[in-house]
Amino acid sequence: MSSGFNTDISHRDRVLHIQTEDRGPSRPVIDTAVYQNGRVLLRKSLGYGEFTASADFTAEWLRGRVAEHHRSVIEDLRAGLFDREIADAIEQAGSDSGVRVQLLNPGAWLTAGSVSLDVQVMRRADGQPQAGAQVEAAIEGALQDIRYKSQSDDRGCAHIQFPLPALGKGELALVISARTESGSDEIRFSMRSRPKTSSPATSPCV
């Protein structure tokens, strides 16, 4: 997997984080996500599966395509081509429809090489727990793109636990998403600094 690219830009009075990664041989897709405050506002993907059988397909070629896709999305952002999509995403995040996912133990999810996530999914409309949401977690920047899954219970709670995978050299982040028929939500926590290992606060999911 390519280590990817990360860039912060200021646009329309917002600070946006743009991250582009190659998803690897098992999923030949170059994926660019645009974040604000850890929440995904936009995602643009480009498949390259048809090129993998070519004699010209090399690690250098792939890294060039990842860099080109990253640069192209940034240029289109600055040109205002995604303003409508971003505005719609921000409006959706602030509306009463859909769901909101939150990590209940942000200071204690990584201990002794093991990831343990206490997650809760709430309805935006009334702030009540959302049962039956499909919850996924992954470490972006890991050598293998593995997604760990769970489902929220009647309290909107889901627990996901897995060993910390082998990590690449690029930007690393914990990504958690929740999906229901009424909408989806995704949050991202940068792993630039080592997470704290303090005890989690009292949680409604314990």
Backbone as a chain_set.jsonl record, in Angstrom:
{"seq": "MSSGFNTDISHRDRVLHIQTEDRGPSRPVIDTAVYQNGRVLLRKSLGYGEFTASADFTAEWLRGRVAEHHRSVIEDLRAGLFDREIADAIEQAGSDSGVRVQLLNPGAWLTAGSVSLDVQVMRRADGQPQAGAQVEAAIEGALQDIRYKSQSDDRGCAHIQFPLPALGKGELALVISARTESGSDEIRFSMRSRPKTSSPATSPCV", "coords": {"N": [[0.831, -1.186, 0.0], [0.519, 2.236, -0.822], [1.987, 4.942, 0.977], [0.534, 7.27, 1.066], [-0.94, 10.646, 1.097], [-1.195, 13.753, 2.846], [-2.811, 16.79, 3.489], [-3.431, 20.038, 4.746], [-5.744, 22.612, 4.188], [-6.974, 25.986, 3.867], [-10.221, 27.013, 3.229], [-12.965, 28.821, 2.17], [-13.311, 29.966, 4.72], [-12.945, 27.747, 6.278], [-11.0, 25.149, 7.777], [-9.68, 22.5, 6.184], [-8.92, 19.046, 6.047], [-7.184, 17.019, 3.891], [-6.923, 13.775, 2.809], [-5.287, 11.232, 1.096], [-5.161, 7.918, -0.019], [-3.856, 4.76, -1.104], [-5.725, 1.861, -1.354], [-4.718, -0.694, -1.512], [-3.628, -3.982, -2.821], [-5.722, -5.87, -2.611], [-7.921, -4.328, -2.799], [-8.092, -2.386, -5.17], [-8.081, 0.716, -5.195], [-7.832, 4.217, -5.254], [-8.254, 6.467, -2.761], [-9.645, 9.482, -1.695], [-10.318, 11.544, 1.007], [-12.082, 14.247, 2.467], [-11.868, 16.095, 5.324], [-13.356, 17.814, 8.114], [-12.68, 18.914, 11.256], [-12.369, 16.239, 12.024], [-14.539, 14.957, 10.852], [-16.01, 13.428, 8.023], [-16.509, 15.159, 5.038], [-16.5, 14.908, 2.334], [-15.847, 12.521, -0.209], [-13.765, 11.137, -2.64], [-13.112, 8.752, -5.06], [-10.949, 6.593, -6.988], [-10.668, 3.965, -9.145], [-8.168, 1.496, -10.012], [-7.899, -1.013, -10.971], [-7.862, -2.108, -13.567], [-5.371, -1.562, -14.508], [-3.491, -3.082, -13.202], [-2.526, -5.424, -14.337], [-0.825, -4.634, -16.279], [2.413, -4.284, -17.816], [3.634, -1.961, -17.21], [2.85, -1.318, -14.709], [3.911, -0.335, -11.663], [5.338, 0.214, -8.367], [6.227, 2.815, -8.288], [4.749, 3.989, -10.353], [2.18, 3.748, -9.276], [2.351, 5.294, -6.945], [2.704, 7.758, -8.128], [0.186, 8.1, -9.34], [-1.438, 8.207, -7.059], [-0.468, 10.572, -5.895], [-1.152, 12.358, -7.934], [-3.963, 12.178, -7.934], [-4.52, 13.143, -5.378], [-3.548, 15.776, -5.585], [-5.236, 16.709, -7.621], [-7.805, 16.664, -6.449], [-7.446, 18.602, -4.455], [-6.96, 20.885, -6.043], [-9.444, 21.095, -7.35], [-11.065, 21.531, -5.131], [-10.135, 24.061, -4.256], [-10.897, 25.505, -6.454], [-13.551, 25.633, -6.11], [-15.258, 23.647, -6.981], [-16.39, 21.64, -5.46], [-17.953, 22.871, -3.621], [-20.766, 22.869, -3.309], [-21.341, 20.176, -2.653], [-19.923, 19.944, -0.254], [-21.202, 21.869, 1.306], [-23.732, 20.705, 1.438], [-23.108, 18.39, 2.884], [-22.32, 19.481, 5.342], [-24.695, 20.704, 6.072], [-26.312, 18.445, 6.31], [-25.041, 17.202, 8.452], [-25.758, 18.91, 10.479], [-28.455, 18.688, 10.584], [-31.708, 17.327, 11.512], [-31.973, 14.761, 10.703], [-30.824, 11.382, 10.143], [-27.917, 9.874, 11.75], [-25.616, 10.078, 14.535], [-22.336, 9.229, 15.335], [-20.288, 8.377, 18.088], [-17.23, 8.108, 19.921], [-16.773, 6.663, 22.976], [-14.663, 6.235, 24.665], [-12.273, 7.929, 24.14], [-9.746, 8.522, 25.172], [-8.633, 6.139, 25.918], [-8.536, 3.985, 24.158], [-6.526, 2.461, 23.085], [-4.426, 0.054, 24.242], [-1.594, -1.63, 25.277], [-1.055, -2.715, 22.71], [-3.561, -3.481, 21.837], [-6.699, -2.714, 20.453], [-9.579, -1.267, 21.714], [-12.806, -0.396, 21.495], [-15.417, 1.596, 22.621], [-18.416, 2.422, 21.486], [-21.084, 4.639, 20.627], [-24.196, 5.11, 19.032], [-26.375, 7.607, 18.035], [-29.644, 8.956, 17.367], [-30.082, 11.79, 15.328], [-32.396, 13.305, 15.323], [-33.787, 13.186, 17.823], [-31.895, 12.673, 19.714], [-31.803, 10.189, 20.884], [-30.85, 6.732, 21.577], [-29.722, 4.721, 18.81], [-30.674, 1.733, 17.642], [-29.427, -1.223, 16.013], [-27.636, -0.161, 14.144], [-25.067, -0.392, 11.698], [-21.806, -0.725, 12.507], [-18.473, 0.175, 11.891], [-14.908, -0.132, 12.15], [-11.574, 0.937, 11.529], [-8.02, 1.063, 10.965], [-6.583, 3.559, 9.374], [-3.877, 3.654, 7.169], [-2.675, 1.373, 7.987], [-0.865, -1.644, 7.154], [-2.477, -3.55, 6.01], [-5.764, -3.358, 4.734], [-8.131, -3.712, 6.822], [-11.359, -4.121, 8.067], [-13.242, -3.833, 10.942], [-16.202, -5.043, 12.397], [-19.412, -4.34, 13.934], [-22.599, -4.203, 15.623], [-25.014, -1.888, 16.738], [-26.691, -2.017, 19.927], [-29.81, -2.027, 21.817], [-29.305, 0.182, 23.35], [-27.942, 1.753, 21.721], [-25.325, 1.101, 21.671], [-22.097, -0.212, 20.804], [-19.442, -2.521, 20.783], [-16.122, -2.865, 19.811], [-13.304, -4.798, 19.312], [-9.886, -5.424, 18.648], [-6.627, -6.63, 17.658], [-3.913, -4.307, 17.407], [-3.076, -3.552, 14.153], [-0.289, -4.241, 11.885], [1.57, -1.375, 11.091], [1.871, 1.181, 8.567], [4.171, 3.643, 7.174], [3.101, 6.105, 6.741], [0.573, 8.679, 7.271], [-1.431, 7.995, 10.077], [-4.577, 6.887, 11.298], [-7.457, 6.407, 13.337], [-10.529, 5.283, 12.265], [-13.986, 5.472, 12.494], [-17.178, 4.381, 11.631], [-20.747, 4.635, 11.187], [-23.766, 3.225, 10.025], [-27.074, 3.485, 8.892], [-30.48, 2.947, 7.698], [-31.473, 5.485, 7.571], [-29.342, 7.178, 7.29], [-25.785, 8.01, 7.543], [-22.662, 8.227, 9.412], [-19.356, 9.375, 10.131], [-16.299, 9.338, 11.91], [-12.997, 10.5, 12.728], [-9.82, 9.91, 14.125], [-6.722, 11.247, 14.567], [-3.565, 9.607, 14.665], [-1.151, 10.747, 15.214], [0.127, 11.402, 17.554], [0.875, 9.413, 20.454], [-1.858, 7.672, 21.774], [-3.509, 8.403, 24.883], [-3.608, 6.394, 27.872], [-5.406, 6.42, 29.91], [-8.025, 5.682, 32.296], [-11.312, 5.088, 31.03], [-14.115, 7.4, 31.006], [-17.215, 7.285, 32.895], [-19.575, 5.35, 31.229], [-22.555, 5.079, 29.257], [-22.701, 2.695, 27.98], [-21.488, 0.718, 29.346]], "CA": [[0.0, 0.0, 0.0], [1.209, 3.51, -0.8], [1.848, 5.602, 2.276], [-0.506, 8.279, 0.957], [-0.618, 12.057, 1.214], [-2.057, 14.504, 3.75], [-2.649, 18.233, 3.323], [-4.422, 20.921, 5.352], [-5.925, 23.853, 3.442], [-8.045, 26.882, 4.296], [-11.137, 27.241, 2.108], [-14.275, 29.346, 2.586], [-13.266, 30.153, 6.177], [-12.873, 26.453, 6.934], [-9.755, 24.406, 7.657], [-10.018, 21.162, 5.714], [-7.823, 18.077, 5.978], [-7.365, 16.148, 2.735], [-6.105, 12.572, 2.933], [-5.39, 10.327, -0.048], [-4.477, 6.646, 0.223], [-4.09, 3.57, -1.926], [-6.329, 0.856, -0.483], [-3.954, -1.936, -1.528], [-3.893, -4.918, -3.917], [-7.012, -6.551, -2.478], [-8.95, -3.331, -3.072], [-7.314, -1.429, -5.964], [-8.789, 1.996, -5.253], [-7.212, 5.398, -4.649], [-9.364, 7.093, -2.03], [-9.374, 10.785, -1.093], [-11.372, 12.006, 1.911], [-11.943, 15.625, 2.949], [-12.367, 16.142, 6.689], [-13.353, 19.024, 8.935], [-12.801, 18.533, 12.666], [-12.467, 14.792, 12.14], [-15.748, 14.419, 10.232], [-15.89, 13.377, 6.573], [-17.432, 16.004, 4.28], [-16.454, 14.575, 0.911], [-14.959, 11.408, -0.537], [-13.609, 10.912, -4.065], [-12.326, 7.53, -5.245], [-10.556, 6.26, -8.349], [-10.211, 2.588, -9.258], [-7.073, 1.271, -10.958], [-7.791, -2.456, -11.163], [-7.585, -2.481, -14.95], [-3.961, -1.308, -14.823], [-2.577, -3.926, -12.411], [-1.943, -6.483, -15.172], [0.071, -4.023, -17.263], [3.849, -4.357, -17.529], [4.047, -0.645, -16.73], [2.356, -1.117, -13.351], [4.971, -0.426, -10.665], [5.078, 0.991, -7.151], [6.447, 4.227, -8.617], [3.583, 4.434, -11.134], [1.032, 3.867, -8.385], [2.537, 6.462, -6.078], [2.445, 8.933, -8.963], [-1.254, 8.254, -9.503], [-1.967, 8.647, -5.768], [-0.111, 11.988, -5.766], [-1.931, 13.109, -8.924], [-5.347, 12.238, -7.477], [-4.517, 14.038, -4.22], [-3.379, 17.145, -6.092], [-6.416, 17.069, -8.406], [-8.905, 16.969, -5.538], [-7.147, 19.888, -3.818], [-7.172, 21.935, -7.036], [-10.886, 21.238, -7.552], [-11.578, 22.152, -3.912], [-9.805, 25.481, -4.274], [-11.655, 26.117, -7.543], [-14.955, 25.709, -5.709], [-16.077, 22.648, -7.677], [-17.061, 20.772, -4.496], [-18.592, 23.701, -2.592], [-22.155, 22.439, -3.087], [-21.316, 18.894, -1.95], [-19.469, 20.173, 1.114], [-22.28, 22.574, 2.002], [-24.791, 19.722, 1.701], [-22.641, 17.506, 3.949], [-22.376, 20.234, 6.59], [-26.113, 20.858, 6.408], [-26.792, 17.141, 6.754], [-24.496, 16.944, 9.787], [-26.451, 19.741, 11.455], [-29.903, 18.517, 10.479], [-32.331, 16.413, 12.466], [-32.082, 13.425, 10.123], [-29.616, 10.586, 10.209], [-27.364, 9.443, 13.034], [-24.304, 10.589, 14.925], [-21.547, 8.221, 16.028], [-19.291, 8.937, 18.987], [-16.35, 7.196, 20.647], [-16.967, 6.97, 24.395], [-13.38, 6.124, 25.391], [-11.251, 8.47, 23.239], [-8.434, 8.574, 25.804], [-8.197, 4.829, 26.424], [-8.93, 2.935, 23.224], [-5.365, 1.666, 22.701], [-3.667, -0.384, 25.409], [-0.75, -2.821, 25.114], [-1.183, -3.274, 21.376], [-4.926, -3.924, 21.585], [-7.68, -1.65, 20.247], [-10.862, -1.58, 22.343], [-13.636, 0.775, 21.21], [-16.794, 1.701, 23.106], [-19.04, 3.34, 20.532], [-22.528, 4.804, 20.749], [-24.848, 5.726, 17.881], [-27.577, 8.323, 18.47], [-30.441, 9.608, 16.339], [-29.966, 13.25, 15.357], [-33.702, 13.935, 15.499], [-34.208, 13.317, 19.218], [-30.784, 12.382, 20.614], [-31.997, 8.896, 21.527], [-30.01, 5.672, 21.01], [-30.119, 4.083, 17.563], [-30.393, 0.302, 17.625], [-29.299, -1.866, 14.712], [-26.719, 0.517, 13.23], [-23.878, -1.142, 11.325], [-20.65, 0.049, 12.949], [-17.2, -0.34, 11.396], [-13.703, 0.568, 12.589], [-10.369, 0.557, 10.801], [-6.85, 1.916, 11.139], [-6.068, 4.039, 8.098], [-2.425, 3.66, 7.17], [-2.18, 0.038, 8.302], [-0.355, -2.344, 5.977], [-3.621, -4.234, 5.407], [-7.028, -2.65, 4.926], [-9.06, -4.622, 7.494], [-12.44, -3.395, 8.723], [-13.84, -4.617, 12.024], [-17.613, -4.677, 12.378], [-20.302, -4.652, 15.038], [-23.941, -3.632, 15.459], [-25.453, -1.246, 17.98], [-27.79, -2.673, 20.619], [-30.942, -1.158, 22.132], [-28.789, 1.418, 23.95], [-27.129, 2.41, 20.711], [-23.936, 0.795, 21.994], [-21.385, -1.27, 20.095], [-18.063, -2.696, 21.245], [-15.252, -3.47, 18.805], [-11.969, -5.038, 19.848], [-9.015, -6.126, 17.721], [-5.209, -6.314, 17.876], [-3.411, -3.236, 16.556], [-2.418, -4.172, 13.0], [1.003, -3.699, 11.464], [1.335, -0.025, 10.595], [2.75, 1.721, 7.548], [4.989, 4.788, 7.555], [2.398, 7.349, 6.453], [-0.374, 9.196, 8.252], [-2.226, 6.949, 10.697], [-5.787, 7.408, 11.927], [-8.555, 5.511, 13.671], [-11.752, 5.735, 11.599], [-15.176, 4.753, 12.945], [-18.359, 4.786, 10.877], [-22.02, 3.986, 11.518], [-24.67, 3.337, 8.886], [-28.448, 3.011, 9.038], [-31.292, 3.294, 6.535], [-31.754, 6.927, 7.579], [-28.139, 7.963, 7.046], [-24.519, 7.479, 8.052], [-21.765, 9.196, 10.015], [-18.001, 8.863, 10.241], [-15.389, 10.175, 12.668], [-11.6, 10.154, 12.49], [-8.912, 10.355, 15.172], [-5.337, 11.156, 14.122], [-2.656, 8.863, 15.538], [0.164, 11.391, 15.14], [0.706, 11.252, 18.886], [0.463, 8.166, 21.103], [-3.062, 7.875, 22.582], [-3.393, 8.233, 26.32], [-4.107, 5.106, 28.334], [-6.126, 6.634, 31.157], [-9.269, 4.941, 32.393], [-12.416, 5.792, 30.395], [-15.127, 7.98, 31.866], [-18.424, 6.481, 33.03], [-20.207, 5.25, 29.922], [-23.863, 4.417, 29.252], [-22.583, 1.42, 27.296], [-20.795, -0.249, 30.212]], "C": [[0.873, 1.246, 0.0], [0.973, 4.197, 0.527], [0.84, 6.734, 2.241], [0.004, 9.689, 1.175], [-1.651, 12.742, 2.103], [-1.752, 15.989, 3.623], [-3.776, 18.95, 4.05], [-4.508, 22.192, 4.516], [-7.023, 24.689, 4.101], [-8.903, 27.196, 3.082], [-12.488, 27.68, 2.646], [-14.362, 29.454, 4.109], [-13.296, 28.841, 6.943], [-11.471, 25.886, 6.772], [-10.124, 22.968, 7.331], [-8.76, 20.3, 5.668], [-8.12, 17.116, 4.83], [-6.386, 14.985, 2.854], [-6.363, 11.658, 1.752], [-4.563, 9.082, 0.228], [-4.793, 5.65, -0.883], [-4.61, 2.48, -1.009], [-5.672, -0.512, -0.587], [-4.402, -2.903, -2.607], [-5.232, -5.64, -3.818], [-8.188, -5.617, -2.761], [-8.298, -2.196, -3.852], [-8.061, -0.117, -6.211], [-7.923, 3.065, -4.609], [-8.343, 6.227, -4.053], [-8.904, 8.414, -1.415], [-10.568, 11.207, -0.262], [-11.041, 13.421, 2.365], [-12.629, 15.704, 4.302], [-12.412, 17.576, 7.212], [-13.62, 18.601, 10.371], [-13.052, 17.041, 12.833], [-13.675, 14.161, 11.485], [-15.647, 14.507, 8.71], [-16.959, 14.242, 5.915], [-17.54, 15.565, 2.824], [-15.508, 13.4, 0.721], [-14.961, 11.216, -2.049], [-12.67, 9.727, -4.263], [-12.059, 7.273, -6.723], [-10.025, 4.84, -8.372], [-9.084, 2.446, -10.271], [-6.882, -0.217, -11.253], [-7.415, -2.864, -12.572], [-6.119, -2.286, -15.336], [-3.006, -2.3, -14.164], [-1.908, -5.028, -13.236], [-0.952, -5.934, -16.186], [1.527, -4.155, -16.828], [4.365, -3.039, -16.968], [3.614, -0.384, -15.284], [3.474, -1.379, -12.35], [4.569, 0.379, -9.435], [5.241, 2.482, -7.425], [5.271, 4.784, -9.408], [2.395, 4.671, -10.212], [1.159, 5.087, -7.475], [2.302, 7.758, -6.863], [0.962, 9.175, -9.157], [-1.916, 8.721, -8.212], [-1.706, 10.144, -5.586], [-0.946, 12.851, -6.715], [-3.389, 13.259, -8.472], [-5.48, 13.19, -6.296], [-4.461, 15.492, -4.679], [-4.627, 17.611, -6.845], [-7.595, 17.44, -7.517], [-8.682, 18.325, -4.857], [-7.399, 21.038, -4.789], [-8.666, 22.173, -7.278], [-11.561, 21.863, -6.331], [-11.359, 23.66, -3.946], [-10.555, 26.225, -5.372], [-13.144, 26.208, -7.233], [-15.851, 24.658, -6.329], [-16.847, 21.739, -6.723], [-17.819, 21.566, -3.432], [-20.006, 23.237, -2.273], [-22.196, 21.139, -2.297], [-20.911, 19.075, -0.488], [-20.545, 20.884, 1.921], [-23.418, 21.615, 2.356], [-24.391, 18.795, 2.843], [-22.699, 18.201, 5.299], [-23.818, 20.43, 7.033], [-26.701, 19.553, 6.928], [-26.329, 16.843, 8.175], [-25.227, 17.742, 10.852], [-27.957, 19.574, 11.44], [-30.408, 17.52, 11.512], [-32.484, 15.006, 11.907], [-30.761, 12.684, 10.278], [-29.182, 10.267, 11.623], [-26.034, 10.136, 13.286], [-23.584, 9.495, 15.713], [-20.529, 8.918, 16.911], [-18.502, 7.826, 19.666], [-16.388, 7.596, 22.11], [-15.675, 6.878, 25.202], [-12.227, 6.658, 24.551], [-9.856, 8.515, 23.848], [-7.891, 7.224, 26.204], [-8.525, 3.694, 25.458], [-7.765, 2.049, 22.781], [-4.535, 1.347, 23.929], [-2.905, -1.657, 25.076], [-0.967, -3.508, 23.769], [-2.556, -3.793, 21.028], [-5.854, -2.714, 21.476], [-9.019, -2.096, 20.837], [-11.736, -0.332, 22.279], [-15.03, 0.624, 21.816], [-17.465, 2.813, 22.307], [-20.535, 3.449, 20.829], [-23.052, 5.559, 19.532], [-26.176, 6.319, 18.339], [-28.328, 8.874, 17.263], [-30.279, 11.117, 16.454], [-31.282, 13.916, 15.729], [-34.05, 14.177, 16.963], [-33.102, 12.984, 20.213], [-30.898, 11.06, 21.332], [-31.137, 7.819, 20.851], [-30.596, 5.07, 19.743], [-29.698, 2.62, 17.588], [-30.214, -0.175, 16.185], [-28.405, -1.165, 13.719], [-25.521, -0.382, 12.944], [-22.652, -0.28, 11.603], [-19.373, -0.624, 12.445], [-16.054, 0.5, 11.955], [-12.516, 0.046, 11.797], [-9.25, 1.513, 11.164], [-6.36, 2.314, 9.754], [-4.558, 4.156, 8.19], [-1.828, 2.335, 7.592], [-1.738, -0.666, 7.02], [-1.451, -3.129, 5.263], [-4.896, -3.466, 5.737], [-8.056, -3.632, 5.495], [-10.093, -3.796, 8.245], [-13.138, -4.315, 9.724], [-15.252, -4.105, 12.256], [-18.348, -5.078, 13.65], [-21.659, -4.034, 14.722], [-24.405, -3.067, 16.788], [-26.649, -1.961, 18.58], [-28.892, -1.662, 20.937], [-30.524, 0.146, 22.795], [-27.972, 2.233, 22.954], [-25.66, 2.086, 20.841], [-23.379, -0.339, 21.135], [-19.966, -1.323, 20.633], [-17.278, -3.415, 20.166], [-13.864, -3.605, 19.402], [-11.156, -5.832, 18.841], [-7.558, -5.761, 18.025], [-4.785, -5.188, 16.932], [-2.656, -3.852, 15.383], [-1.039, -3.573, 12.74], [0.776, -2.384, 10.739], [2.335, 0.361, 9.518], [3.488, 2.944, 8.064], [4.268, 6.116, 7.35], [1.519, 7.802, 7.601], [-1.243, 8.052, 8.762], [-3.448, 7.576, 11.368], [-6.742, 6.265, 12.237], [-9.815, 6.093, 13.047], [-12.912, 4.846, 12.04], [-16.37, 5.281, 12.166], [-19.577, 4.018, 11.369], [-22.985, 4.236, 10.37], [-26.037, 2.745, 9.236], [-29.221, 3.363, 7.767], [-31.529, 4.797, 6.443], [-30.52, 7.786, 7.338], [-26.91, 7.323, 7.671], [-23.698, 8.61, 8.66], [-20.403, 8.547, 10.153], [-17.152, 9.854, 11.021], [-13.977, 9.631, 12.518], [-10.737, 10.734, 13.597], [-7.482, 10.148, 14.687], [-4.506, 10.406, 15.151], [-1.25, 9.441, 15.451], [0.887, 11.286, 16.475], [0.14, 10.004, 19.537], [-0.756, 8.424, 21.976], [-2.793, 7.664, 24.065], [-3.998, 6.893, 26.734], [-4.797, 5.253, 29.68], [-7.426, 5.876, 31.137], [-10.401, 5.742, 31.762], [-13.402, 6.338, 31.413], [-16.335, 7.029, 31.937], [-19.207, 6.507, 31.735], [-21.562, 4.585, 30.034], [-23.81, 3.039, 28.611], [-21.853, 0.378, 28.127], [-21.792, -0.964, 31.091]], "O": [[1.858, 1.314, 0.736], [-0.09, 4.064, 1.133], [0.331, 7.128, 3.29], [1.192, 9.915, 1.403], [-2.824, 12.369, 2.116], [-0.592, 16.401, 3.645], [-4.933, 18.533, 3.984], [-3.486, 22.785, 4.17], [-7.886, 24.162, 4.802], [-8.392, 27.594, 2.035], [-13.086, 26.997, 3.478], [-15.369, 29.076, 4.709], [-13.633, 28.82, 8.126], [-10.822, 26.11, 5.75], [-10.801, 22.299, 8.112], [-7.682, 20.765, 5.299], [-9.173, 16.479, 4.798], [-5.178, 15.184, 2.982], [-7.511, 11.344, 1.437], [-3.411, 9.171, 0.654], [-5.853, 5.696, -1.506], [-3.994, 2.198, 0.019], [-6.026, -1.415, 0.171], [-5.433, -2.687, -3.244], [-5.819, -5.987, -4.843], [-9.318, -6.071, -2.94], [-7.981, -1.155, -3.277], [-8.597, 0.118, -7.293], [-7.346, 2.847, -3.543], [-9.269, 6.635, -4.754], [-7.9, 8.46, -0.704], [-11.697, 11.231, -0.753], [-9.882, 13.755, 2.614], [-13.82, 15.417, 4.421], [-11.621, 18.43, 6.811], [-14.655, 18.005, 10.67], [-13.846, 16.626, 13.676], [-13.834, 12.942, 11.548], [-15.245, 15.538, 8.17], [-18.15, 14.092, 6.186], [-18.548, 15.818, 2.163], [-14.49, 13.295, 1.405], [-16.021, 11.141, -2.671], [-11.572, 9.696, -3.709], [-12.832, 7.678, -7.591], [-9.042, 4.534, -7.698], [-9.036, 3.172, -11.264], [-5.824, -0.628, -11.729], [-6.72, -3.863, -12.761], [-5.676, -2.786, -16.369], [-1.831, -2.355, -14.529], [-0.837, -5.511, -12.868], [-0.3, -6.709, -16.886], [1.838, -4.142, -15.637], [5.414, -3.003, -16.325], [3.964, 0.643, -14.702], [3.932, -2.513, -12.206], [3.592, 1.128, -9.457], [4.509, 3.31, -6.883], [4.84, 5.913, -9.173], [1.687, 5.669, -10.345], [0.193, 5.82, -7.265], [1.768, 8.73, -6.327], [0.514, 10.322, -9.142], [-2.842, 9.531, -8.245], [-2.594, 10.893, -5.179], [-1.391, 13.938, -6.347], [-3.979, 14.331, -8.609], [-6.439, 13.957, -6.219], [-5.234, 16.331, -4.215], [-5.03, 18.768, -6.725], [-8.304, 18.408, -7.79], [-9.622, 19.105, -4.701], [-7.984, 22.052, -4.41], [-9.103, 23.318, -7.396], [-12.513, 22.631, -6.469], [-12.28, 24.437, -3.697], [-10.82, 27.421, -5.252], [-13.909, 26.791, -8.002], [-17.074, 24.75, -6.225], [-17.842, 21.131, -7.116], [-18.278, 20.992, -2.445], [-20.406, 23.209, -1.11], [-22.995, 21.004, -1.371], [-21.479, 18.445, 0.404], [-20.779, 20.549, 3.083], [-23.997, 21.701, 3.439], [-25.225, 18.446, 3.68], [-23.082, 17.588, 6.295], [-24.13, 20.334, 8.22], [-27.493, 19.553, 7.871], [-27.081, 16.315, 8.995], [-25.314, 17.311, 12.002], [-28.664, 20.24, 12.195], [-29.634, 16.948, 12.28], [-33.065, 14.143, 12.564], [-29.716, 13.291, 10.515], [-29.962, 10.371, 12.57], [-25.417, 10.698, 12.382], [-24.147, 8.909, 16.638], [-19.968, 9.942, 16.523], [-19.03, 6.751, 19.949], [-16.072, 8.735, 22.453], [-15.608, 7.396, 26.317], [-11.285, 5.916, 24.272], [-8.871, 8.544, 23.111], [-6.803, 7.145, 26.773], [-8.767, 2.566, 25.887], [-7.984, 1.002, 22.171], [-4.003, 2.245, 24.583], [-3.496, -2.647, 24.644], [-1.052, -4.734, 23.698], [-2.713, -4.483, 20.021], [-5.8, -1.804, 22.303], [-9.529, -3.166, 20.504], [-11.443, 0.671, 22.931], [-15.731, -0.353, 21.554], [-17.123, 3.988, 22.439], [-21.171, 2.475, 21.232], [-22.436, 6.517, 19.063], [-26.998, 5.634, 18.948], [-27.716, 9.22, 16.253], [-30.332, 11.665, 17.555], [-31.292, 14.965, 16.373], [-34.55, 15.245, 17.314], [-33.332, 13.008, 21.422], [-30.17, 10.818, 22.294], [-30.742, 7.972, 19.695], [-31.812, 4.926, 19.615], [-28.508, 2.308, 17.56], [-30.781, 0.399, 15.255], [-28.403, -1.533, 12.544], [-25.017, -1.056, 13.842], [-22.484, 0.779, 10.999], [-19.214, -1.839, 12.558], [-16.213, 1.695, 12.203], [-12.458, -1.13, 11.439], [-9.495, 2.632, 11.615], [-5.786, 1.493, 9.038], [-4.022, 4.689, 9.161], [-0.608, 2.171, 7.564], [-2.189, -0.318, 5.929], [-1.371, -3.352, 4.055], [-5.085, -2.99, 6.857], [-8.765, -4.301, 4.744], [-9.739, -2.873, 8.978], [-13.562, -5.421, 9.39], [-15.485, -2.897, 12.306], [-17.964, -6.02, 14.344], [-21.839, -3.416, 13.673], [-24.216, -3.684, 17.837], [-27.517, -2.452, 17.859], [-28.903, -0.561, 20.386], [-31.29, 1.111, 22.809], [-27.391, 3.263, 23.297], [-24.826, 2.721, 20.195], [-24.084, -1.287, 20.788], [-19.359, -0.288, 20.907], [-17.71, -4.451, 19.661], [-13.312, -2.642, 19.934], [-11.652, -6.789, 18.248], [-7.29, -4.699, 18.586], [-5.243, -5.124, 15.791], [-1.697, -4.595, 15.59], [-0.675, -2.539, 13.3], [-0.098, -2.283, 9.878], [3.489, -0.066, 9.54], [3.437, 3.248, 9.256], [4.786, 7.158, 7.751], [1.687, 7.376, 8.743], [-1.732, 7.239, 7.979], [-3.361, 8.665, 11.936], [-6.823, 5.284, 11.497], [-10.139, 7.259, 13.271], [-12.829, 3.62, 11.968], [-16.553, 6.493, 12.052], [-19.466, 2.91, 11.894], [-23.019, 5.33, 9.807], [-26.136, 1.654, 9.798], [-28.68, 4.003, 6.865], [-31.761, 5.324, 5.355], [-30.638, 9.003, 7.197], [-26.981, 6.24, 8.25], [-23.99, 9.788, 8.458], [-20.294, 7.327, 10.275], [-17.262, 11.064, 10.824], [-13.781, 8.453, 12.218], [-10.89, 11.897, 13.971], [-7.069, 9.019, 14.425], [-4.714, 10.548, 16.356], [-0.267, 8.714, 15.596], [2.103, 11.105, 16.524], [-0.967, 9.58, 19.203], [-0.713, 9.302, 22.838], [-1.956, 6.847, 24.449], [-4.817, 6.33, 26.007], [-4.782, 4.332, 30.496], [-7.889, 5.464, 30.073], [-10.456, 6.959, 31.937], [-13.519, 5.826, 32.526], [-16.454, 6.096, 31.143], [-19.475, 7.581, 31.197], [-21.729, 3.641, 30.806], [-24.781, 2.287, 28.691], [-21.623, -0.736, 27.656], [-21.41, -1.817, 31.891]]}, "num_chains": 1, "name": "protein.A"}
